[in-house]
Amino acid sequence: MTYIPKYQIEVRPLTPEEGGGYLAWVPDLPGCMSDGNTPIEAVANAQQAIIEWIEEANRLGEPIPEPMRVMTA
């Protein structure tokens, strides 16, 4: 199994105009974000997005940034 660094995930509520629910994004990985109906779902989806972001960066031969804001939990 591949080690996946623990990146900080930010979460904010989406307005009704934005579709509602919650947005989760990873500041250290440009464009890495997801959403969900609850904050927990948004974070879980963002964790999967991190894996996919790293896989795509590897496929393209792009560097993978080290986490600047490491999660401790």
Secondary structure, 3 states (H helix, E strand, C coil): CCCCCCECCEEEECCHHHCCCEEEECCCCCCCEEEECCHHHHHHHHHHHHHHHHHHHHHHCCCCCCCCCECCC
